[in-house]
Amino acid sequence: MLLGAIADDFTGASDLANTLAKGGMATLQFSGQFSGIASNAPACEAGVVALKTRSAPVSEAVSQSLATVRWLLDQGCEQIIFKYCSTFDSTQDGNIGPVAEALLDLLQTDVAVVCPAFPATGRRVFMGHLFVGDRLLCESGMQHHPLTPMTDPDIRRWLGYQTRGAVGGIALDTVRAGSASLAAAFAAERQAGRRLVVTDAISDDDLVTIGLAVAGHRLVTGASGIAQGLPQNFRARGKLADAAETLPPVTGPGVVLCGSCSTNSQQQVARYATANPSLAVDPRALAGGEISPEGVSAWVAEQGDNTPIVFSTAAPDAVAEAQRRFGREAIAGHIESFFAALARSLADAGIRRIVVGGGETSGAVVEALGLASMRVGREIDPGVPMLVGERNGPLGLALKSGNFGGPDFFTKALQELERP
């Protein structure tokens, strides 16, 4: 294993794994829940470990991240990526800064790029500010996120709330001057004692330039776009086999499970439900014990050859009302536990294709299915690859961040999973 990565949720891990696989690296996605990977890890050139630390307390996120990176180093990794969301999902008391600083200490290095840009999905960093499409982050809908509302687009300032040291910055003009100029800028930030450096990027070319400039860095942090230039660094040293990964089609019954409440997910759910059986799960009913995974699993079975969707997706005001009534963490826990139990029941009943919307929901589903590792195949939509794990035979999955995917993503994903 040459390149190791940790991601703070499961959709983020598959997003990064997708980028590395497209770059020509033989890539596996691991679940951080399963310690068995430490003693029996399949061979690969890039290993991406999915954690569930995005909204975890700082101490827990740091502990899990350090333990996982130590395992990656034991596998021979020469460079580490800390992957977080391209909307920098974190509160002022969040853990992105503390995890990054802890990894700098562990790796005994003194500078790391910070770049959540992912232009393919409209995320760009300019003058240290994060944009989603043509809107600042705090005007993009992320200000209403139920767990990590983003109310400030200035990544330097937001990261500064979380870190011990000063946060640096490198402007787009320096990036556009080329990798040598950018490398010199990182050196200057290091000399000034600024260990975490927010770096502008508004195009894929910018991210490739950054990738070349950080070839010798032990730690790289950012969204999946930051990895675009990294495979070439290993290829230039003759370390990649460049063997194409081809996954077999996965046939059999399918289902869509969506726990994301993003505006994009709401539109995707509404589109899919117009032509397919749909079941809305009210978080308040879950909390009150009025809905059970067993009952919903039976409903899915009743749909026969159709491919239904089960969703807890709701508008922000409905989510807020449920959180006020039962508590934010309690509602999130009920939703995750429900989808975890439902996915396990459906897989045991013969479902072979599972498309999941939402990072927390995806993590709950993968862990419930007991998938220690998954092979990474072709891209379905930007940031979302097809994945194949083993559970009583091949099991195909697509794990989608709430904000990712086009209007017909669910239909497209189900079709892609069974396409040769």
N, C-alpha and C positions, 0 to 999 in steps of 0.2 A: 504494500500500500504506500503510494507516494504522497498523496494529498488527503488530509483528513479534515472533516468538517463536523461541527455541531450546529444544529438548527433549533430555535426555541419553540417550534411546533412542527407538526407532521406535514402540513401542506408546504411550509417553508422548506422542509427537508427535500420533498419531492421536486419542488421548484429548483432548488440548487442542484440536485442530482440530475435534473433535466438539462441544465446549462452545461454541466461537466460532461454528460454523455454526448451532447451535441458537439462539444469541443473535441471529441475523440477519445475520451478516457473511459475505460471499462469501469462502470460505476455500480455500486450497490448501496441501497438505503437500508440502514439498520434501525431497529427500535431500541432506544436507550433503556427500556424497561427490562430487557432480557440480558442478564449477566452471562448467559451461556455463550454469547457472541465472543466473549473474551478468550475462551479456550478452543473455539471451533469456528473461527471466522473464515468464510469463503474468500478465495483470492480475488483481488480487484486492484485497480490502479488508484481509484478514488473511493473513499468510504464516507458516507454522510450519515451521521447518527441523529435521529429525531428524538428530541427531548420535549417535555411539556413544561417549559419554564417561563413562557412569555409573561404570564401574570403571577408567577410564583414569588413568594417572599425572597428578598435579596439573598439571605443566607442559604436558602435552599437552592436557588438558581446557581449561585457560585459553587456550592458543593457538588451539585450534579455535573456542572460544566467542567470543573477541574478533574473530577474522577473520569469523565468520558475522554477528555483530551489526554489524560495519562494513558488510557487504554490505546488511543490512536497512536500515541508516540511509541508505545510498545510494539505496534504493528509496523513500525518503520517510517511513519509519516515525516516528511521533511518540511512541510508547511501546513499550517492550521487556518481554517476559515471559521469565523464565528458569524453565522448567518442569522439576521433578524429580518423583520418584515420591511417591505419597501415603503410602508407608511409609518415606520419607526414606532410601532405600537408599544407605548410605554407611558407611565405616569411620571410626574416629577420625582417620585420616590421609587421609580422602576429599577430594573436590574441590568439594563444594557450596559451602562457605564461601569458598575461594579464588576460584572462578569468580564468585560474587556480588560479592566485594570488587573484583575486577578490572573487572567491568561497572560498578560504581559509579564507579570511577575513569575509565573510558572515557567514560561518559555525563556526567561532571562533576556528579554529584549526591551527596547526602550521607545519604539514608535510603531503605530499601526494606523492604517487608513480607516476612515469612517465614511462610508458612502452607500446610502440606501437607494440610490438611483436604479431604476429599471425602466428605461425609455420605452420598451415594447409594450408596457402597460400604462404608459403615461406618467410614470414617476421620474421626476428630474430634480436635480439639486443645482441651484444657482445662487451665488453669493451666500452660501450656507443655508439657504431656505429651501424647503421641500415643497414641490408642486405636484399636484395630481391633475393631469390634464392641464387646463389653463387656470386652475384655481390653486390658491395656497392651501396647504394641508388642512389648516383650521377652518376652511370654507368648503371642504370636499365631501362632507358627510362624516368624516372621521371624528369630528367634534362630538358626535352623538354615539360613538362606540360604547357598548354597554360595559366593557371591562377596562378599556384603555383609551378614554376620550383624549384626542389630540387637539389641544387648544392653542398651540404655538408652533408655527412652521420653521422657526429658527433652530436648526438642529444643534448648533453650537451652544446656544443658550439652554435648550432642553437637556442636552447631555451634561452641561455644566452643573445643573441641579443635582446630578447623580454621582459625580466624580469628585475625587480628592484633589486632583491637579487641574491646571488650566487646560482648556481645549483649544487646539489650533485650527487653522483653516487655510485652504489653498484654493485660489480663485480659478475660474475657467480659463482665463488668459494663460495662466501657467501650465495648465493641463494641455492646452492647444499648442503650446510651444514645444511639446514633445516629451518623450519619456526621460531623456537626460535632464532637461530642465526641471521636470517634476521630481526626479530622484534628488536633485540638489535642494529643492524646496522641502522635501521630507527631511533631509539632513539638517537644514536650517531649523526646522521645527524641533527636531531632536535636540539640537544644541541649545535651544531656548527652553528646554524642559517641558515641551508640550508633547505628551506621549500619544494622545488620541487626536487625529487630525481630520476634520471634516473637509472633504474634497469634492469640488463641483464636478458634475457630469450631466450632460443633457442629451448625449447620443451614445450609441453603442461604440462608435470610434473612440470617444472619450474614455469609456470603460476599458477598452483594449489597451489604450495608452497607459492608463493607471495600472493595469495588469502587468505590463512590461516593466513599469517603474518599480513595482514591488516584488520583482522576481526573487530578490534576496531576503525579503521580510519573512520572519518566522510566523507572524500573525497578520491576517487580513480580516477586516470586518466589513459587513455590508449586506445588502440584499443580494439576490442571486446574480444580478448583472455584474457584480464585481468580479465574478469568476470567469467572465468571458475571455479574458486574456491570459489566464493562468495555465491552461493545458499547453499552450504553445511554448511556455517557458520550459516545461518538462520535455516537450517534443524536440526543442532545439538542442537539448542535451542528450538526445537519443534514448530517452527513457520510456517512451510510449510504444506499445505494440501496434496501435492503430487498427485493431481488429474490430470490425463492425459487430454490434450486438443486435441480434434478431430474436425477438420473443415470439413464441407461438401464439396464435389466436386463442382466445378463451371463449368457448361457446357454452350456452346454457342459460337458464333464467337470470334475469337482472333486476336490480332495484336501485332507486335513487333515495339517499338519505340526506337531508339538509337541515343543519342546525344554525347556519349563519343567518344573521339578521341584517346584513348589509343591504344597501339600496340595490346593488347589482344582483344579489341573491334573490331579493324579493321579485325582481323582474324576471329572472330565470325560472323561478318556481311558478310564477303566474303563467309564463309562456308554456312550460312543460305540462302544467295541469290542464290546459285547455284541450289536450289531445290524449291524455293518459289518466288512469285512475289516480286519485290523490287523496291523501288523508292528512289533515292539519292537526297537529298535536299542540294543544294549549298548555303553555308552561304552568299555568295555575292549576289545570287539571292534573298535570303530572305531580305537582307538589301536594295536591290533595288526595293522591292515590286513586284517581278516577280512571286513569288509563294505565294499562300494563303492557310490557313488551310482548307477553304471550298473546294477548288479545290482538295486538297489531300484527304480530307474525301470522296469526290465523287469518286476518283480513288480507294480508299480502297473498297468502296461499289461495284465497278465494278468487283472486284476479286472473287465475289461469295463465294463459299465454301472454297476457298484457304485462307491461313493465311499469309498475306503480311508483309513485313518489310518496314518501312520508317526510313531513317537514314540521319544524317548530318555528320556522321563519315568521317574523311578525314585524309590524311597523315599530319605530322607536318608542312611541307613546305607550303602546301595549306592553312592550318589554319593560319600560320604566315602571308601569303600574304593577306588574308582577314582582319586580324587584323591590318596590316599596312595601308590598304586602308580605313577601316571604324572605326578602334579603337577597342581595346580588349574588353572593357566593352560593347560597342554597339553591337558587334557581339554576345557576350554571351547573351545579353538581347534579341536580335532578335530570337535566337535559343530557348531560354526558353519560350518566348511568343508564338512562333509558336507551339511548342509541347504541351503547356498548352491548347491552343485553339483547337488543333487537338484532344487531348485526350477527352476533354469535348464534342466535336462534335461526336466523335466515340461512346462514352458511351451513349449519347442521341439517337444514331442511332441503338443501340442494341448490341454493342461489350461488351462481358462479361469477357474476359480474356485479360489482358494487361501486357506485359513483357516490362520493361523499362531498358535501359542501360545508365548508367551515373548518378552521384550523383545530379548534378544541374538539369538535365532533370527530374529525379525522383521527386525531390521536386516540380518542376513546375507542373508536372502531378498530383500529389496527391492534391496539393492545388487547382488546377483548378477543380478537381473532387469533392471538398468539403468534403473530408473524414476526419472527426475530430478524429476518432480512427479506428484501424484495429486489428483484431484478428490474432495471430501469430500461424502458423501451422508448419508442418514438414519441414525439411531442403531439399532444392533442390540441391544445391551445397554448399561447405563450405562458410559460411557467407551470404547465401541467402535463406531465408525461403519463403514459400508461405504465402500470406497475404489475408485476406478477409475483405472487407468493405461493407457498404450498400449504394447503389445508385440505386434506383428503383429495388431493389432486390440484391442478393449477387453479388459482383464484385470481381473477383480474380486478384491479382497483384503479380508480382515478380519484386523487385527493385534491380538492380545489379550495384555495383560499376564497373567502367570501367575495372579495372584490375582483377575482379573476374570471376569465371566460366570457364568451359572447352570449347573446340572448338565447341561442339554442345549444348551449354547452352540454346540457344533460343528455339530450338526444345524440349529439355528436360523440360524446364520450362512450356511451353504450355501444354505438356502432363501431368505433375505433377499437374497442377492446376485443371484438370478435373478427376484426378484419385481418387477413393474412399479411 
